Amino acid sequence: MKRHALGIYAACILAFLHAPLAILILFSFNAGRFTIWEGFSTRWYTAALNDPQLTEGLLNSLIIAGVAAVLSTLIGTLAAYGMWRRNAPWLSGMLYLSLVTPEVVTGVSLLALCQWAFRFLHLRLGMHTVIVAHVAFSIAYVTIVVAARLRNYDRSLEEAAMDLGAGEWRAFTRVTLPSIAPAVAAAGLLALVVSFDDYVITSLVAGVDSETLPMVIYAMARRGVSPVVNAVSSLIVVAFGALILLSERLQER
């Protein structure tokens, strides 16, 4: 009886969390513009794919998220490995602090840093500042995921490799890295999703030529609820939902 009650409770929670997404996807196929079902249609998906502003925002988001994910995965993996080798608990605390810091505070601080640095470098806000900002907040996610995998890694395997003549770097790349590769891949996918989805920090450090897809969607939503927004949001939910599931599968390995 308790098992059935727990299952019903879990189903209710999942329904509460995912009902808005289900409604969003449903009305993205509505032929009408409002929340009154007028028939099945894919017209809003066609309109979204033919919208130049959405296309440009999508391209910018993919470039930013891709570059930020690669850089943050590289830096975060090495940071997690260094913390694992040297046992620095205070660095772990600083990583968690960056996760709980409000995004608007992080965005304002990064904007202030860019404005101060650009006085000497004579640069302007643009795609490069967004990438730097995304790398800055994505590193913490990567480091925490990889560090969690390293806690369960047998250190003696790496020590045995070094006893056989391998240097520290060779032991890491040939022994340790292949063992934690699924966690590294999962962390990279997580960084990709987090970077692609960010709006608050991006809106503060982006230039006029680096508008991302979340910024475009937010601007469209402020002008009124458009079925095109429903279609784009549905595509994002499905695509990144699949990436999150893949990330979870990789972390289980």
N, C-alpha and C positions, 0 to 999 in steps of 0.2 A: 504493500500500500504506500509506504513512504517513498519507494523507488518511483512509482507512478506519479506521485505528487511532485517529486523533484523534477521528473521529466516534463510535466505540465508547466511547472514554474519556469524551467529553462526555455521551453517553447514560447511562453508568453513574453519573456524578456527579449528573445531573438525577434519575435514578431514586432515588439515595440520599437526595437532598434532599426529593423529593416523595412518596416511598413512604409515610411516616407520614401525610401529608395524605390520600392516596388511601385508606388503610385507615380513617382517621377518617370520611371521607365515606361509605365503603362500609357501615360498621357503624352509621352514623346512620339507615340504612334497615333495620336488623335488627329483626325482631319481638321478639326476646328482649332481656333486660337485660345479657347478658354477651357476651364475644367468641366466641360459638359461633353460627354462622348458623342461624337458626330460621325464616327466611322473610322476604320483602319486606314492609315496612310503613312507613307515614308517621306512625305514632302519636306518635313522639317529636317530630316537627315540630309536630303539633297541640298536644301537651302544652307545648311551649316557647312557642307563640303564646298559649296560655291561662294562662300563669304570670304573675301580677301583678308579682312581684318582678323577673322578667326584662323585662317590659314597661316597668316604671318605670326600670330600669337602662338599657335601650335608649334611652328618651326622654331621660334625663339625658345619656347619651353623645352622642346626636345634637345636643342643644342645645350642650353644651360644645364638641364638635368643630367644629360649624358656626361658632359665635361666635369660637372660637380661631383657626380657619383664616382667617376674614375679617380679623380684626385682625392676625394675624401676616403675612398676605400683604400687607396695606397697609403695615405698618411695615417688613417685610423688603424689599419692593420699593423703597421710598424709601431705605432704608439701603444697599442694593446700588447704587442710582443715585448716592447721595452718595459712596460709596467709589470708584465708577468715575470720578466727576468730579474728586475731590480726591486720588485715589491715596494711600490710607492702608493700607499693608501690615500695620501692627501691628494694625489693627482686624480684618483677615482672620485673623491668628493667634489673636486672642481668640475669634473665631467657631469656629474649629476646636477650640480648647481646650474650649469649651462642649459640643462634640459628643463628645469623648473622655472627659469627666468622667463617672464612674459615676453612674447615675441615683439611687442611694440618697444620694450626696453632694449632688446637686442638690436632691433632695426635702427632705433635712434642712435645707439652707441656706434653702430657700424657706419651710419651716415656721418656722424661727427668725426669719426676716424678718417673717412674718405675725404671730407671737406678739409681737414687739417693736412692730410698728406698731399692733396691736389694743389695746395698753395705752393708746394715746392716742385711737384711733378708737372704742373700745368696740364692736367687731364680733366675730363668731365665724366659725369655719371653715364653709364652705358652698360653694355653686355658684360664687360669685364668686372665691373663692380658687383653686379648681380651674382656672377660666378664665384667671386671671392666670398661674398656674404653667404652663399649657399654651402660652399665648402666649410666655412667657419662653423655653421650650426649642424652640418651633417656629420662632421668628424666624430662628435660625441656618440651618435647612434651607432656608427661603425665600430668604434672602439669598445663600446659596451657589449655589443653582440659578439665580437671576436674574443674579447676578454672572457666572456662566459664560457666559450668553447675551450679556451686555453686552461681554464681552471680544472677541467676534466682530462687534460692531456698529460700523458705520462712523460715527465721530464727525462726519465732515464733513456728514452729512445734517442733524444738529441745528444745526451752525454755519451752514449755508446758510439754515435757517429763521430763525435770529436775525439774519443779515445782511439778510433780507427784511423785518425789522421785528417779528418775534415775540419776546416776552420769554422768559426761561428756562422759566417754568412752562408757557407756551403751547407752546413748542417740545417740551417733554417730553410733554405730554398729547396733542398733535396729531401728532407725528412719532416720537418715541422709543418711547412706550408702545405704540402700535399694532404697532410692529415686534417688540417683545419680549413681546407679549401671550400667545403660546403658552407661553413659558417661565414667565410669571406664573401662568397657569392650571395648568400642571404643578406649580409650586411650591405653589399653593393646595391641589391634590389631595393632594400629598405631606404637607402639614401636616395635612390632614383625617385621613388614614390614621394618621399618627404620633400625633395627639391622641386619636383614637378607641381606639387600641390600647394606650395607656399604662396601666400598672398601678402601678408602684413609686412614682412621684412622686404620682400621684393618691391612692393609699392614705394618703400622709403628710399631704396638705393638704385632704382631703375632710372634710366634716361628716357628721352622721348623716342629713341629708336630701339628700345629693349622691352617693349610691352609684352608680357607673357600671357598665356591663355587664361589663367585665373583672373588676371587683371581685366582682360577683355570681357570675360563672362560677368564679372562684378559690375563693370560699367554698363553692360547690356541689361542686367537685372535691375539696376537702379532706375533705368528708363521705363521699366515695366516688365512684368513677367512675359517672356517670349517663349513660344514652343521651341525655337531654335536653341535656347538655353537648356531646355529639357533634353533635347537630342544630344547636345554636346556633353552635358553632365552624365547622361546615360552611358555614352561611350567611355567616358573617363572611369565611371564606376565599374564597368565590366572589365576594361583593360587592366586597371590597377588592382581590382579585386583578384584577377588571375595572377598578377605578379606577387601579391601578398600571399596567396595560397602556395605559390611556387617557393617563396621565401620560407614559409613555415615548413614545407617538405624538406628543403635543403638543411634547415636547422636541426631537423630530426635525425639526419644522417650522422 
